[in-house]
């Protein structure tokens, strides 16, 4: 199994090339990035990163709150997230026509 492809898909066959492996890694990264962006928007909607009122961190907190929410979402996605990236990855593999990737 190629690292980073998750537990449910693997690269098979002797015809698998380095460029296909690199493409699978790119598709996996794109799917994970999309999930992180989605989670960041959900966290913002839930009120994460909002000022806490009169005892907040001031202008610095306002400036960096969105970066904190984005990083939290990225870590959530990297840790498995809500499973969205796996579904997106599968759709990207089918749409891209990468050969040698099969369900396990």
Beta strands, then each sheet from edge to edge (+ up, - down):
strand 1: 9-11
strand 2: 101-103
sheet 1: 1+ 2-
end
